[in-house]
């Protein structure tokens, strides 16, 4: 059992009904409108591993994160964490016992912290909810210990969230997540609201905590540069679907999917290697009315007729898994990454 992944996600799909009210549809004779926020998302996360999901805003990353922890029920598909289904009705008791071992760190620390509570009460709430301490003295000692773990002073527990900087508030949020002694933490863009210098501090802290406590992360980000040194594997999402899953170094050395290459081309050249930066072209299509076939084909320089008619499946391509007809047929090879140079692809004829 120990060799199995801690988290298994199978064909996770979430569809929202964004139609007008029934009476309006009848009067205007308009059909129902369905928005597919995530479709057939499948992945696994091993223990002590970090899997990052990246992509532009609107690609479905946060929706997947919320379904994994149970904040949003999936339309179809299943999430299994340490052998416990997050959706099966007969496993509700086991799911309740599992809750303590799952936590989430949100994007905006100020919005995720109760402004009326002092920090020591915020961090102590999971301790009380899961009955992990006995008495006020033990609770106070545990809160002081957690504040020290995340680089804050125990006296900071008497302050309110508005008295901290953004980076300090995120440290408080991390301390609160750690208070229930979790094994699996979902990080939903935890550094995107912070300054660049503070981002590095928080990322280094999270890596240290992972090594110290044996944590498993699902890390959500729209920025490939942020997850470059954070993730063991990276999944690239586009319009609610995974288009590439690869080991982190492999993805940065030899990206395969054209969308991954587009994202990497837009990353600033911080190493001053002389690599030419290209801005991301086009926008994600309307998820209510997505393109036929491959959803990326309107923006893809390698698209051909099959791409417009048939949706590609996620297939093995070396150490990666890629959903691309051009890769499957050998029309293009691995592209140019940030850490090296592989085969320079040549656009296929339309």
SULWO-V284601 format. One record per residue. SS is DSSP state (H for helix, E for strand, C for the rest). Layout:
BEGIN
ss-><SS;SS>
END
This chain:
BEGIN
ss-><C;C;C;C;C;C;E;E;E;E;E;E;E;E;E;E;E;C;C;C;C;H;H;H;H;H;H;H;C;C;C;C;C;E;E;E;E;E;E;E;E;E;E;E;E;C;C;C;C;E;E;E;E;E;C;C;C;C;C;C;H;H;H;H;H;H;H;H;H;C;C;C;C;C;C;E;E;E;E;E;E;C;C;E;E;C;C;C;H;H;H;H;H;H;H;H;H;H;H;H;H;E;E;E;E;C;C;C;H;H;H;H;C;C;C;C;C;E;H;H;H;H;H;H;H;H;H;H;H;C;C;C;C;C;H;H;H;H;H;H;H;H;H;H;H;H;H;H;H;C;C;C;C;H;H;H;H;H;C;E;H;H;H;C;C;H;H;H;H;H;H;H;H;H;H;H;H;H;C;C;C;C;C;E;E;E;E;E;C;C;C;C;C;C;C;H;H;H;H;H;H;H;H;H;H;H;H;H;H;H;H;H;H;C;C;E;E;E;E;E;E;C;C;H;H;H;H;C;C;C;C;C;E;E;E;E;E;E;C;C;E;E;E;E;E;E;E;H;H;H;H;H;H;C;C;C;C;H;H;H;H;H;H;H;H;C;C;C;C;C;C;C;C;C;C;C;C;C;C;C;C;C;C;C;C;C;H;H;H;C;C;C;C;C;C;C;H;H;H;C;C;C;C;C;H;H;H;H;H;C;C;C;C;C;E;E;E;C;C;E;E;E;C;C;H;H;H;H;C;C;C;C;C;C;C;E;C;C;C;C;E;C;C;C;C;C;C;C;C;C>
END
